[in-house]
Amino acid sequence: MGYPLMIALGGLSGFFIVPMNAILQHRGATLLSAVHSIAVQNFNQRISQCSPCSALTRCF
C-alpha cells in the first residue's frame, strides 16, 4: 500500500511544482536573469526542505 501512495503523491506533486517553477522563472526573468532566478528558487526550495528536518531532529 505504501508504494502506490508514494508514487501517486510524487506524481501529483509534480503537477504542482512544475507549473509553479515555470511561473517563478517567467516572473523572475523580468527582475533577474534566468540563472539568478533559478538560483534563488533553488535556495528557497532547499531552505523549505531543511527547515522541517532540522525541527524534527531537535524534537528527538
C-alpha positions in Angstrom: 0.0 0.0 0.0 2.9 2.4 0.7 4.5 2.2 -2.8 1.4 3.2 -4.8 0.7 6.0 -2.3 4.3 7.3 -2.7 4.1 7.1 -6.5 0.7 8.9 -6.6 2.0 11.6 -4.2 5.1 12.1 -6.3 3.1 12.4 -9.5 0.6 14.8 -8.0 3.3 17.0 -6.5 5.0 17.2 -10.0 1.8 18.6 -11.4 2.0 21.4 -8.8 5.8 22.0 -8.7 6.5 22.2 -12.5 3.9 24.9 -13.3 4.9 26.9 -10.2 8.6 26.7 -11.3 7.6 28.0 -14.7 5.7 30.9 -13.3 8.5 31.8 -10.9 11.1 31.7 -13.7 8.8 33.8 -16.0 8.2 36.5 -13.4 11.8 36.4 -12.2 13.1 36.9 -15.7 11.8 40.5 -15.6 13.7 41.2 -12.4 16.7 39.0 -12.6 18.5 36.9 -15.3 17.3 33.3 -15.8 20.4 32.0 -13.9 19.8 34.2 -10.9 16.1 33.4 -10.9 16.8 29.6 -10.8 19.5 30.1 -8.1 17.1 32.0 -5.8 14.4 29.4 -6.4 16.7 26.5 -5.6 17.9 28.3 -2.5 14.3 28.8 -1.3 13.5 25.1 -2.0 16.5 23.9 0.0 15.5 26.1 2.9 12.0 24.9 2.9 13.2 21.3 2.7 15.8 21.7 5.5 13.6 23.6 8.0 11.2 20.7 8.8 14.1 18.2 9.0 16.1 20.4 11.5 13.0 21.0 13.6 12.2 17.3 13.6 15.7 16.3 14.7 15.5 18.8 17.6 12.4 17.1 18.9 14.1 13.8 19.2 
